[in-house]
Amino acid sequence: MKEKIKMSNLDLSGSKKRKRNDQRVFKFKTFGEQGFPTEFIGCNFEQNVKLLLEFAQPEENGDHAMASWSFQLEVHRHPPMHIYLFVVEEPVELSLSHHCKHCKYIGWGNHLICNKKYHFLLPSKDTIAACLRYDHQGGNNNQNTNYTDGEIRSKSSSNLIELEGHIMHGVFHSNGFGHLLCINGLETGSDLPGHSIMDFWDRLCIGLRARKVSLRDISQKKGMDLRLLNTVAYGEPWFGHWGYRFGRGSFGVIQETYQSAINGIQNMPLALLAHHINNYEILTVLSRYQMLSGHSLVTLCDAFHFMLELKSRIPKESNLSSCYPGLLVDNTCRWSPKRVEMAIRVVVEALKRADSRWISRQEVRDAARAYIGDTGLLDFVLKSLGNHIVGKYLVRRCLNPVTKVLEYCLEDISKAFPKHDQGFSVNDSKGNQQYKITWVQLMKDIYFLYKNILKELKGMSNYTSIFATIPTASRIILDTKYFLKEYKGEADSRIEVDKSKIYCAIMLVTKNGFGVEEKVMTPFECFILRKDVTFDELKIEVVRTFGNIYWGLRNFAIRSINNLSPIIGTELVFNVMKPGNKIVLGGIMSNIDHNNIGISEGIKDNIVVDCLCGAKDEDGERMVCCDICEVWQHTRCVNIPNQEAIPDIFLCSECEQDILQFPSLP
């Protein structure tokens, strides 16, 4: 409720309608590239933002509102489709909170608070409608969404930053660190696919020279967590395609644990699962895609990778067909196709007599030798037949984990493919079996395997520690939600011949109970200088630049240049340093009042986190505080389900044990 009160203080009455022709139109597919619409040659992030905004249409939102701009972007010309990109400048004085929770959760709580944030938004129809209703009716739930371009752009875009459901919403601090807060593609009713939105966002980050960008991946599709499904199939989340890697795990998960979980679940052998699983439906689904793949699917990674790749190739209205003539013999084989076919039939008949039991390779070989005297031919067939289709049977092969002996089993897969409208099987003109599968059936199968193998492994005849890897690894992958991409964040190399770069950072000198503490508080910023610039001039420019970027450095005074011996201020910088060198300037903050909220993004609330999972910091997950020791722990780790409310009184296990040891009253 507090947030709504602050938001309503913005002046929404100063907007003016403008005609659509007043604004330039840029191409969505190239926006953010070098030269589209500007040459991003600023020496830091904020300078590149200003270069970009020179091409934007200013929005008039009132004297006390946040400054905002808009770009009209053409997605495609035929049929015509345009969207708007809004950029909202949020000064720290107008922020609902001085601190950034996204920085705290990704591990940037020690970063200095910046003077400004820049929000980049592609509003959806719903968020535009919500903003218009809020502006005109004060919250009246008017469902009319037939607004003109001028009306859309004339609204206070300050309100947009508080709404959820945008096509895209990303925010940057003025030092170049940012957070991608949301993207919503076709699944949520957007006219843009998710990959196009991510390409757009990535171009913006590269063009503006962002430093690092974080995101929280909680994306789902048809009830499946994509960070688990894609990680099993590809070894990385969906956002990994754009270079996002492990940032920070929840519930004490570290990068090494995360990578071990990925390796363990990806490399789980399908043959081992088939050997111990009693769920016929799981075996049937796996058999279906063994047939469609045309090659042996060996691991869980192989199976999910093949299914997801198949999904991208099958139109939703169509189906996929594939033909399997059986075991193929290449031209270099020393035996004729007829002899190989005869040996295959003998081996299959021997496996039929085993009545679906797993039998050793030697047993199969001995049974077949009564009909095939050529042991070399038998060895070739047994080696080639593993996990191949012969008629209506799938010949399974697996290494017994106990005896370390190869074993074979025959599985009837004649019912593996559904009939009627969901898929069917026919014979081609040569009599070879042909199978078809629809997009709908494929999605059902992906969800079925996701639910019954990745989320909850069912039907195991012998649930050993090997199979415990799957639910454990799935949990670790799901507990990793924060991902990070590091961009270069450097100035363009195309600088004038008579200018050179110097990189500067700020070190704060503060007093504490143990004496004087010196700590570098900022990343290095690039300064492009003339050849004849002096150290006094450099100090003035450093104080100005860092004061413009950071809230806590507005009244910063430089006292020393740490990695240089004492120098005279009038001395030329490039007589002492080489272009491209880095220097750290130390100093103090003077005459500044921060209202006791600190100068760092992390809130100094002195809470203590010491959870059973090993977490020592807040990670965005639900927590509960012990009413005696005041230590915070995850509700999940102390067995409080998410659907249950946090109890009014909570004691951690240690305090509970201490109370139980108190002597009883007489």
C-alpha positions as CSV (number, residue, x, y, z in Angstrom):
1,M,0.0,0.0,0.0
2,K,2.9,2.3,0.8
3,E,4.2,1.9,-2.8
4,K,0.9,3.0,-4.3
5,I,0.9,6.2,-2.1
6,K,4.4,7.2,-3.3
7,M,3.6,6.4,-6.9
8,S,0.5,8.6,-6.8
9,N,2.6,11.6,-5.8
10,L,3.9,11.8,-9.4
11,D,2.4,14.6,-11.5
12,L,0.5,12.9,-14.3
13,S,-1.3,16.0,-15.5
14,G,1.4,17.5,-17.7
15,S,1.1,15.1,-20.6
16,K,0.4,16.3,-24.1
17,K,-0.8,14.3,-27.0
18,R,1.5,14.2,-30.1
19,K,0.9,12.9,-33.5
20,R,2.6,9.7,-34.5
21,N,4.4,11.4,-37.4
22,D,6.3,13.6,-34.9
23,Q,8.5,10.7,-33.9
24,R,11.2,8.8,-35.9
25,V,10.7,5.1,-36.4
26,F,13.6,2.7,-35.8
27,K,13.9,-0.9,-36.8
28,F,13.5,-3.3,-33.9
29,K,15.9,-5.9,-35.4
30,T,18.9,-3.6,-35.5
31,F,18.2,-1.2,-32.7
32,G,21.2,-1.1,-30.3
33,E,23.7,-2.1,-32.9
34,Q,26.6,0.2,-33.6
35,G,25.2,3.2,-35.6
36,F,21.5,2.2,-34.9
37,P,20.5,4.8,-33.9
38,T,23.8,6.2,-32.6
39,E,27.6,5.5,-32.5
40,F,28.1,4.3,-28.9
41,I,31.4,6.0,-28.3
42,G,31.0,7.2,-24.8
43,C,33.7,6.3,-22.3
44,N,31.3,4.9,-19.8
45,F,27.8,3.5,-19.6
46,E,26.0,6.7,-18.6
47,Q,27.6,8.7,-21.5
48,N,26.3,6.0,-23.9
49,V,22.8,6.3,-22.5
50,K,22.9,10.1,-23.1
51,L,24.1,9.5,-26.7
52,L,21.1,7.1,-27.2
53,L,18.6,9.4,-25.7
54,E,19.5,12.2,-28.1
55,F,17.5,10.2,-30.7
56,A,14.5,9.6,-28.4
57,Q,11.2,11.5,-28.0
58,P,11.0,13.2,-24.6
59,E,7.9,12.4,-22.6
60,E,6.3,15.3,-20.7
61,N,5.2,13.9,-17.4
62,G,5.0,16.9,-15.1
63,D,7.4,19.0,-13.1
64,H,7.9,16.5,-10.3
65,A,7.8,13.3,-12.3
66,M,10.7,11.1,-13.4
67,A,12.2,12.1,-16.8
68,S,11.3,9.6,-19.6
69,W,11.7,9.1,-23.3
70,S,10.3,6.8,-25.9
71,F,11.4,5.2,-29.2
72,Q,9.0,3.9,-31.8
73,L,10.2,0.6,-33.2
74,E,9.1,-1.1,-36.3
75,V,9.0,-4.9,-35.8
76,H,7.9,-5.6,-39.4
77,R,6.5,-3.6,-42.3
78,H,4.1,-6.1,-43.8
79,P,1.8,-6.4,-42.0
80,P,2.7,-3.2,-40.1
81,M,3.6,-3.7,-36.5
82,H,5.2,-1.1,-34.2
83,I,6.0,-1.2,-30.5
84,Y,7.4,1.4,-28.1
85,L,10.5,1.3,-26.0
86,F,10.3,3.6,-23.0
87,V,13.3,4.7,-21.0
88,V,12.6,6.1,-17.5
89,E,15.3,7.8,-15.5
90,E,14.8,7.1,-11.8
91,P,16.7,9.5,-9.5
92,V,17.6,8.1,-6.1
93,E,15.6,10.9,-4.5
94,L,12.4,9.6,-6.1
95,S,13.0,5.9,-5.6
96,L,10.6,3.9,-3.5
97,S,13.7,2.4,-1.9
98,H,17.3,3.7,-2.0
99,H,18.6,0.1,-1.8
100,C,18.4,-2.5,-4.6
101,K,17.2,-5.9,-3.6
102,H,18.3,-7.4,-6.9
103,C,21.9,-6.3,-6.1
104,K,21.7,-7.9,-2.7
105,Y,20.4,-11.2,-4.0
106,I,23.1,-11.5,-6.7
107,G,25.9,-10.6,-4.3
108,W,26.4,-6.9,-5.1
109,G,25.3,-5.6,-1.8
110,N,28.7,-4.0,-1.3
111,H,28.2,-1.8,-4.4
112,L,27.7,1.9,-3.8
113,I,24.2,3.3,-4.3
114,C,24.0,5.1,-7.7
115,N,22.4,8.5,-8.3
116,K,20.2,7.1,-11.0
117,K,18.6,4.0,-12.5
118,Y,17.6,3.7,-16.1
119,H,14.6,1.5,-16.8
120,F,14.2,0.1,-20.4
121,L,10.6,-1.1,-20.9
122,L,8.7,-2.7,-23.8
123,P,5.2,-2.4,-22.3
124,S,2.5,-5.0,-23.1
125,K,-1.1,-4.1,-24.0
126,D,-2.1,-5.0,-20.5
127,T,0.5,-2.8,-18.8
128,I,-0.3,0.1,-21.1
129,A,-4.0,-0.3,-20.3
130,A,-3.3,-0.6,-16.5
131,C,-1.3,2.6,-16.6
132,L,-3.9,4.5,-18.6
133,R,-6.7,3.4,-16.2
134,Y,-4.6,4.4,-13.2
135,D,-3.9,7.9,-14.7
136,H,-7.4,8.7,-16.0
137,Q,-9.8,6.9,-13.6
138,G,-7.6,6.7,-10.5
139,G,-7.8,3.0,-10.4
140,N,-11.3,2.6,-12.1
141,N,-11.3,-0.8,-13.7
142,N,-12.2,0.4,-17.2
143,Q,-11.5,-2.4,-19.7
144,N,-11.4,-0.3,-22.8
145,T,-8.0,-0.8,-24.5
146,N,-8.5,1.0,-27.8
147,Y,-6.0,3.8,-27.3
148,T,-4.2,5.8,-29.9
149,D,-0.4,6.0,-30.2
150,G,-0.5,9.5,-28.9
151,E,-2.4,8.5,-25.8
152,I,0.0,5.6,-25.1
153,R,3.0,7.8,-25.3
154,S,1.5,10.7,-23.4
155,K,0.9,8.8,-20.2
156,S,3.3,9.1,-17.2
157,S,5.8,6.4,-18.0
158,S,7.0,6.7,-14.4
159,N,4.0,4.5,-13.5
160,L,5.2,1.8,-15.9
161,I,8.2,0.9,-13.8
162,E,6.0,-0.3,-10.9
163,L,3.8,-2.5,-13.1
164,E,4.4,-6.2,-13.9
165,G,3.7,-8.0,-17.1
166,H,5.8,-6.0,-19.5
167,I,7.1,-7.6,-22.7
168,M,10.5,-6.6,-21.4
169,H,11.7,-4.7,-18.3
170,G,15.4,-4.2,-17.6
171,V,17.0,-1.7,-15.2
172,F,20.6,-0.3,-15.1
173,H,22.3,1.5,-12.4
174,S,24.3,4.5,-13.6
175,N,27.6,2.6,-13.1
176,G,26.6,0.0,-15.8
177,F,25.5,-2.9,-13.6
178,G,22.0,-4.0,-14.4
179,H,19.2,-6.5,-13.9
180,L,16.9,-8.1,-16.5
181,L,13.6,-8.1,-14.5
182,C,11.3,-9.8,-16.9
183,I,10.7,-10.9,-20.5
184,N,7.4,-12.2,-21.7
185,G,7.1,-13.9,-25.1
186,L,4.4,-15.6,-27.1
187,E,3.3,-17.8,-24.3
188,T,2.1,-14.8,-22.3
189,G,0.2,-13.2,-25.2
190,S,3.1,-11.0,-26.6
191,D,3.5,-10.6,-30.3
192,L,7.2,-11.1,-30.0
193,P,8.9,-14.5,-29.4
194,G,11.2,-14.7,-26.4
195,H,14.4,-15.1,-28.4
196,S,13.7,-11.9,-30.3
197,I,13.2,-10.0,-27.1
198,M,16.5,-11.4,-25.7
199,D,18.4,-10.5,-28.8
200,F,17.1,-7.0,-28.5
201,W,18.1,-6.8,-24.8
202,D,21.5,-8.2,-25.5
203,R,22.1,-5.6,-28.3
204,L,21.2,-2.8,-25.8
205,C,23.6,-4.1,-23.2
206,I,26.5,-4.4,-25.7
207,G,25.8,-1.0,-27.3
208,L,25.5,0.9,-23.9
209,R,28.6,-0.8,-22.6
210,A,27.0,-2.5,-19.6
211,R,29.4,-4.0,-17.1
212,K,27.4,-7.0,-15.7
213,V,23.8,-7.9,-15.9
214,S,21.9,-10.4,-13.6
215,L,18.6,-12.1,-13.9
216,R,16.4,-14.4,-11.9
217,D,15.2,-17.3,-14.0
218,I,11.8,-18.6,-12.8
219,S,10.5,-19.1,-16.3
220,Q,8.0,-21.9,-16.8
221,K,6.3,-23.4,-19.9
222,K,3.3,-25.7,-19.7
223,G,4.0,-26.4,-16.0
224,M,7.7,-27.2,-16.5
225,D,10.6,-25.2,-15.0
226,L,12.7,-24.3,-18.0
227,R,15.9,-23.9,-16.1
228,L,15.7,-27.6,-15.2
229,L,14.5,-28.9,-18.6
230,N,17.0,-26.9,-20.7
231,T,19.9,-27.6,-18.3
232,V,19.3,-31.4,-18.6
233,A,19.1,-31.1,-22.4
234,Y,21.8,-28.5,-23.1
235,G,23.9,-28.2,-20.0
236,E,22.7,-24.6,-19.4
237,P,19.5,-22.7,-18.9
238,W,17.6,-21.1,-21.7
239,F,19.3,-17.8,-21.0
240,G,22.7,-19.5,-21.4
241,H,22.3,-19.1,-25.2
242,W,23.0,-15.4,-24.6
243,G,26.0,-16.0,-22.3
244,Y,24.3,-16.0,-18.9
245,R,26.1,-18.3,-16.5
246,F,25.9,-19.3,-12.8
247,G,25.6,-16.1,-10.7
248,R,24.5,-17.2,-7.2
249,G,22.6,-20.2,-5.8
250,S,19.9,-20.2,-3.2
251,F,19.9,-22.6,-0.2
252,G,23.6,-22.7,0.0
253,V,24.2,-23.9,-3.6
254,I,27.7,-23.0,-4.9
255,Q,29.0,-23.2,-8.5
256,E,30.9,-26.5,-8.0
257,T,27.8,-28.2,-6.6
258,Y,25.7,-26.8,-9.4
259,Q,28.1,-28.1,-12.1
260,S,28.3,-31.5,-10.4
261,A,24.6,-31.8,-10.4
262,I,24.4,-31.0,-14.1
263,N,27.0,-33.6,-15.0
264,G,25.4,-36.2,-12.8
265,I,21.9,-35.9,-14.2
266,Q,22.9,-35.4,-17.8
267,N,25.1,-38.5,-17.9
268,M,22.5,-40.9,-16.3
269,P,22.4,-43.9,-18.7
270,L,19.0,-44.6,-20.1
271,A,19.9,-48.3,-20.3
272,L,20.4,-48.3,-16.5
273,L,17.0,-46.7,-16.0
274,A,15.4,-49.2,-18.3
275,H,17.0,-52.0,-16.4
276,H,15.5,-51.0,-13.1
277,I,12.4,-49.2,-13.9
278,N,9.0,-50.9,-13.6
279,N,6.9,-48.0,-15.1
280,Y,5.9,-49.4,-18.5
281,E,4.7,-46.0,-19.7
282,I,8.1,-44.4,-19.1
283,L,9.7,-47.2,-21.1
284,T,7.2,-46.8,-23.9
285,V,7.9,-43.1,-24.2
286,L,11.6,-43.6,-24.2
287,S,11.3,-46.3,-26.8
288,R,9.2,-44.0,-29.1
289,Y,12.1,-41.5,-29.3
290,Q,14.7,-44.1,-29.6
291,M,12.9,-45.1,-32.9
292,L,12.5,-41.5,-34.1
293,S,16.1,-40.5,-33.4
294,G,17.7,-42.8,-35.9
295,H,20.6,-43.3,-33.6
296,S,21.1,-44.6,-30.1
297,L,20.0,-42.3,-27.2
298,V,22.4,-43.2,-24.4
299,T,21.8,-40.7,-21.6
300,L,19.0,-38.6,-20.2
301,C,20.7,-35.6,-21.8
302,D,20.5,-37.4,-25.2
303,A,16.8,-38.1,-24.8
304,F,15.7,-34.6,-23.7
305,H,18.1,-32.9,-26.1
306,F,16.6,-34.9,-29.0
307,M,13.0,-34.2,-27.9
308,L,13.5,-30.4,-27.5
309,E,15.3,-30.2,-30.9
310,L,12.4,-32.2,-32.4
311,K,9.9,-29.7,-30.9
312,S,11.6,-26.8,-32.7
313,R,11.3,-28.6,-36.0
314,I,7.7,-29.8,-35.9
315,P,5.0,-27.2,-36.7
316,K,2.2,-27.3,-34.2
317,E,-0.3,-28.2,-36.8
318,S,1.9,-30.9,-38.4
319,N,3.6,-34.2,-37.5
320,L,6.9,-35.9,-38.0
321,S,7.4,-39.1,-39.8
322,S,10.4,-41.3,-39.9
323,C,11.3,-44.6,-41.6
324,Y,13.3,-47.4,-40.0
325,P,14.3,-50.3,-42.3
326,G,16.1,-52.0,-39.4
327,L,19.8,-52.6,-38.9
328,L,21.7,-51.1,-41.9
329,V,24.8,-52.8,-43.3
330,D,27.4,-50.5,-44.9
331,N,29.5,-51.4,-47.9
332,T,32.6,-52.3,-45.9
333,C,30.8,-55.1,-44.0
334,R,32.5,-58.5,-44.7
335,W,29.1,-60.3,-44.5
336,S,26.3,-60.1,-46.9
337,P,23.0,-58.4,-45.9
338,K,21.3,-61.7,-46.2
339,R,23.6,-63.4,-43.7
340,V,23.4,-60.4,-41.3
341,E,19.6,-60.5,-41.5
342,M,19.6,-64.2,-40.7
343,A,21.8,-63.7,-37.7
344,I,19.6,-60.9,-36.4
345,R,16.5,-63.1,-36.6
346,V,18.3,-65.9,-34.6
347,V,19.4,-63.4,-31.9
348,V,15.9,-61.9,-31.6
349,E,14.4,-65.4,-31.4
350,A,16.8,-66.3,-28.6
351,L,15.9,-63.1,-26.7
352,K,12.1,-63.9,-27.2
353,R,12.6,-67.2,-25.4
354,A,14.0,-65.2,-22.4
355,D,10.5,-63.8,-21.9
356,S,11.5,-60.2,-21.4
357,R,14.2,-61.1,-18.9
358,W,17.7,-59.6,-19.0
359,I,20.2,-62.2,-20.0
360,S,24.0,-62.0,-20.4
361,R,25.7,-61.5,-23.7
362,Q,27.3,-65.0,-23.4
363,E,23.9,-66.6,-22.9
364,V,22.5,-65.0,-26.0
365,R,25.7,-65.9,-28.0
366,D,25.5,-69.6,-26.8
367,A,21.9,-69.9,-27.8
368,A,22.4,-68.4,-31.2
369,R,25.5,-70.6,-32.0
370,A,23.2,-73.6,-32.4
371,Y,22.1,-71.9,-35.7
372,I,25.0,-69.6,-36.6
373,G,28.4,-71.2,-36.6
374,D,30.3,-68.0,-37.5
375,T,31.2,-66.4,-34.2
376,G,32.6,-63.3,-35.8
377,L,29.2,-62.7,-37.4
378,L,27.4,-63.2,-34.1
379,D,29.8,-60.8,-32.3
380,F,29.2,-58.2,-35.0
381,V,25.4,-58.5,-34.7
382,L,25.4,-58.4,-30.9
383,K,27.6,-55.3,-31.0
384,S,25.4,-53.5,-33.6
385,L,22.0,-54.5,-32.2
386,G,22.3,-52.6,-28.9
387,N,19.2,-50.2,-28.6
388,H,18.1,-50.8,-32.1
389,I,14.7,-51.6,-33.5
390,V,14.0,-54.9,-35.2
391,G,10.4,-55.2,-36.4
392,K,8.1,-54.5,-33.5
393,Y,10.9,-55.1,-30.9
394,L,13.6,-52.9,-29.3
395,V,16.7,-54.8,-28.5
396,R,18.0,-53.3,-25.3
397,R,21.6,-53.6,-24.1
398,C,23.0,-52.5,-20.7
399,L,26.0,-53.1,-18.6
400,N,25.0,-54.7,-15.3
401,P,26.3,-52.3,-12.6
402,V,26.9,-55.2,-10.2
403,T,28.4,-58.0,-12.3
404,K,29.9,-55.6,-14.9
405,V,28.6,-57.9,-17.6
406,L,26.7,-56.8,-20.8
407,E,23.1,-57.9,-20.7
408,Y,20.3,-57.9,-23.4
409,C,16.6,-57.7,-23.2
410,L,13.8,-57.7,-25.8
411,E,11.0,-55.1,-25.5
412,D,7.8,-55.2,-27.5
413,I,7.2,-51.6,-28.7
414,S,4.3,-52.2,-31.0
415,K,2.2,-50.0,-28.7
416,A,4.8,-47.3,-28.3
417,F,3.0,-45.0,-30.8
418,P,-0.5,-43.7,-30.1
419,K,-3.1,-44.2,-32.7
420,H,-5.7,-42.1,-34.5
421,D,-5.4,-38.4,-34.5
422,Q,-2.3,-38.2,-32.2
423,G,-0.1,-40.4,-34.3
424,F,-0.2,-43.6,-36.3
425,S,2.0,-46.1,-38.1
426,V,1.9,-47.2,-41.7
427,N,4.0,-49.2,-44.1
428,D,5.7,-47.6,-47.1
429,S,5.8,-49.1,-50.6
430,K,8.8,-51.2,-49.6
431,G,7.2,-52.6,-46.6
432,N,9.4,-50.7,-44.1
433,Q,7.6,-49.4,-41.0
434,Q,7.0,-45.7,-40.8
435,Y,6.1,-43.8,-37.7
436,K,4.5,-40.4,-37.2
437,I,4.2,-38.2,-34.2
438,T,2.4,-34.9,-33.6
439,W,3.6,-31.7,-31.9
440,V,0.8,-32.2,-29.2
441,Q,2.0,-35.7,-28.5
442,L,5.6,-34.6,-28.3
443,M,4.7,-31.9,-25.7
444,K,2.8,-34.5,-23.7
445,D,5.7,-36.8,-23.7
446,I,8.2,-34.1,-22.7
447,Y,6.0,-33.2,-19.8
448,F,5.5,-36.8,-18.8
449,L,9.2,-37.6,-18.7
450,Y,9.9,-34.3,-16.9
451,K,7.3,-35.1,-14.2
452,N,8.1,-38.8,-13.8
453,I,11.9,-38.7,-14.1
454,L,13.2,-35.3,-13.3
455,K,10.7,-34.1,-10.7
456,E,9.7,-37.4,-9.1
457,L,11.4,-40.7,-10.2
458,K,8.7,-43.4,-10.1
459,G,8.5,-47.1,-10.6
460,M,12.1,-48.1,-9.6
461,S,12.5,-51.8,-8.8
462,N,15.8,-51.1,-7.0
463,Y,16.2,-47.5,-5.8
464,T,19.9,-47.3,-5.3
465,S,22.2,-44.4,-4.6
466,I,22.8,-44.1,-8.3
467,F,19.2,-43.1,-8.9
468,A,19.1,-40.8,-5.9
469,T,21.3,-38.6,-8.1
470,I,18.3,-37.6,-10.2
471,P,16.0,-35.9,-7.6
472,T,19.0,-34.5,-5.7
473,A,20.5,-33.0,-8.9
474,S,17.1,-31.7,-10.0
475,R,16.7,-29.9,-6.6
476,I,20.1,-28.3,-6.9
477,I,19.4,-27.1,-10.4
478,L,16.0,-25.6,-9.4
479,D,17.7,-23.9,-6.4
480,T,19.9,-22.0,-8.8
481,K,17.9,-19.1,-10.1
482,Y,20.4,-16.2,-10.3
483,F,22.4,-16.0,-13.5
484,L,24.9,-13.4,-14.6
485,K,26.5,-12.1,-17.8
486,E,29.7,-10.1,-17.9
487,Y,29.9,-7.5,-20.7
488,K,33.1,-5.6,-21.6
489,G,31.8,-2.3,-20.4
490,E,34.7,-0.4,-21.9
491,A,34.9,2.7,-24.1
492,D,35.1,2.4,-27.8
493,S,38.6,2.1,-29.1
494,R,38.0,4.7,-31.9
495,I,39.3,7.7,-30.0
496,E,41.0,10.8,-31.3
497,V,44.7,10.6,-32.0
498,D,45.6,13.3,-29.5
499,K,43.7,11.7,-26.6
500,S,44.5,8.6,-24.5
501,K,42.8,6.5,-21.8
502,I,43.4,6.3,-18.1
503,Y,41.3,4.1,-15.8
504,C,40.5,5.4,-12.3
505,A,38.8,3.9,-9.2
506,I,37.9,5.4,-5.8
507,M,39.1,4.1,-2.5
508,L,37.4,5.4,0.7
509,V,39.3,6.0,3.9
510,T,37.1,5.5,6.9
511,K,37.7,5.2,10.7
512,N,36.4,2.3,12.7
513,G,37.1,0.8,16.1
514,F,40.3,-0.8,15.0
515,G,41.8,2.2,13.3
516,V,41.7,3.4,9.7
517,E,40.2,1.2,6.9
518,E,41.0,1.7,3.3
519,K,38.7,0.0,0.7
520,V,38.3,0.3,-3.0
521,M,34.6,1.0,-3.5
522,T,34.1,1.4,-7.3
523,P,35.0,-0.3,-10.5
524,F,37.4,1.4,-12.8
525,E,36.0,4.2,-15.0
526,C,37.6,5.1,-18.3
527,F,38.8,8.7,-18.8
528,I,39.8,9.9,-22.2
529,L,42.3,12.7,-21.7
530,R,44.3,15.2,-23.7
531,K,48.1,14.6,-23.9
532,D,48.8,17.8,-21.9
533,V,46.3,17.2,-19.0
534,T,47.7,17.6,-15.4
535,F,47.0,15.6,-12.3
536,D,45.1,18.6,-10.8
537,E,42.8,18.6,-13.9
538,L,42.4,14.8,-13.7
539,K,41.4,15.0,-10.0
540,I,38.7,17.5,-10.8
541,E,37.3,15.3,-13.6
542,V,37.4,12.2,-11.4
543,V,35.5,13.9,-8.6
544,R,32.9,15.2,-11.0
545,T,32.5,11.9,-12.8
546,F,32.2,9.7,-9.8
547,G,30.0,12.3,-8.0
548,N,27.6,12.1,-10.9
549,I,27.5,8.3,-10.8
550,Y,27.4,7.5,-7.1
551,W,25.1,9.0,-4.4
552,G,27.7,8.6,-1.6
553,L,30.5,10.3,-3.6
554,R,28.7,13.6,-4.3
555,N,31.0,15.4,-1.7
556,F,34.1,13.2,-2.1
557,A,37.5,14.8,-1.6
558,I,40.7,13.2,-3.1
559,R,43.6,13.0,-0.6
560,S,46.0,10.7,-2.4
561,I,46.8,8.7,-5.5
562,N,47.6,5.3,-4.0
563,N,49.7,3.5,-6.5
564,L,52.0,6.5,-7.3
565,S,54.6,8.2,-5.3
566,P,53.9,11.8,-4.2
567,I,53.5,14.0,-7.2
568,I,53.0,17.7,-8.0
569,G,49.5,18.5,-9.2
570,T,50.7,20.5,-12.1
571,E,52.7,17.6,-13.5
572,L,51.5,16.1,-16.7
573,V,49.7,12.8,-16.3
574,F,51.3,11.1,-19.3
575,N,54.8,12.1,-18.1
576,V,54.3,9.8,-15.2
577,M,51.9,7.2,-16.6
578,K,51.4,5.3,-19.8
579,P,48.0,5.4,-21.6
580,G,45.8,2.5,-20.5
581,N,47.3,2.5,-16.9
582,K,45.0,2.2,-13.8
583,I,45.2,4.4,-10.8
584,V,43.3,4.3,-7.5
585,L,42.5,7.7,-5.9
586,G,41.9,7.7,-2.1
587,G,39.9,10.1,-0.1
588,I,37.0,10.8,2.2
589,M,33.4,11.9,2.1
590,S,32.7,15.2,3.8
591,N,29.6,17.1,4.9
592,I,27.0,14.5,3.6
593,D,23.9,13.3,5.3
594,H,22.6,9.8,4.2
595,N,19.8,9.7,6.8
596,N,21.5,6.7,8.4
597,I,20.7,4.4,5.5
598,G,24.3,3.8,4.4
599,I,25.9,4.3,1.0
600,S,25.8,0.7,-0.2
601,E,23.1,-1.2,-2.0
602,G,22.9,-3.8,0.7
603,I,20.6,-2.8,3.6
604,K,22.5,-2.5,6.8
605,D,19.8,-4.1,9.0
606,N,22.3,-6.3,10.9
607,I,20.3,-9.5,10.5
608,V,22.1,-12.7,10.9
609,V,21.5,-15.6,8.5
610,D,22.8,-19.0,9.5
611,C,20.7,-21.7,7.9
612,L,21.0,-25.5,8.0
613,C,21.7,-25.5,4.2
614,G,24.8,-23.4,4.7
615,A,23.4,-20.0,3.6
616,K,24.9,-17.0,5.4
617,D,23.2,-14.3,3.4
618,E,19.7,-13.5,2.1
619,D,19.0,-15.1,-1.2
620,G,15.5,-14.0,-2.0
621,E,13.9,-17.2,-0.6
622,R,11.3,-17.2,2.2
623,M,12.9,-17.0,5.7
624,V,11.8,-17.2,9.3
625,C,13.5,-15.6,12.4
626,C,14.0,-17.4,15.7
627,D,12.3,-15.4,18.4
628,I,15.1,-16.1,20.9
629,C,18.5,-15.9,19.1
630,E,17.1,-13.8,16.2
631,V,18.9,-15.9,13.6
632,W,17.2,-16.3,10.2
633,Q,16.7,-19.6,8.4
634,H,14.9,-20.7,5.3
635,T,11.3,-21.9,6.0
636,R,12.0,-24.9,3.7
637,C,15.0,-25.9,5.7
638,V,13.0,-25.9,9.0
639,N,10.1,-27.9,7.4
640,I,7.6,-25.1,7.0
641,P,5.9,-25.7,3.7
642,N,5.5,-22.7,1.3
643,Q,1.7,-23.0,1.4
644,E,1.7,-22.6,5.2
645,A,1.9,-19.3,7.0
646,I,4.9,-18.5,9.1
647,P,4.1,-19.3,12.8
648,D,3.6,-16.4,15.2
649,I,6.3,-17.9,17.4
650,F,9.2,-19.8,16.0
651,L,12.2,-21.4,17.8
652,C,15.2,-22.8,16.0
653,S,16.3,-26.3,16.8
654,E,19.3,-25.1,19.0
655,C,17.2,-22.8,21.1
656,E,14.5,-25.4,21.4
657,Q,17.1,-27.9,22.7
658,D,18.4,-25.3,25.1
659,I,14.9,-24.8,26.5
660,L,14.4,-28.5,26.9
661,Q,17.5,-28.7,29.0
662,F,16.3,-26.1,31.5
663,P,15.7,-27.6,34.9
664,S,12.0,-28.1,35.6
665,L,10.3,-25.9,38.2
666,P,9.7,-27.4,41.6
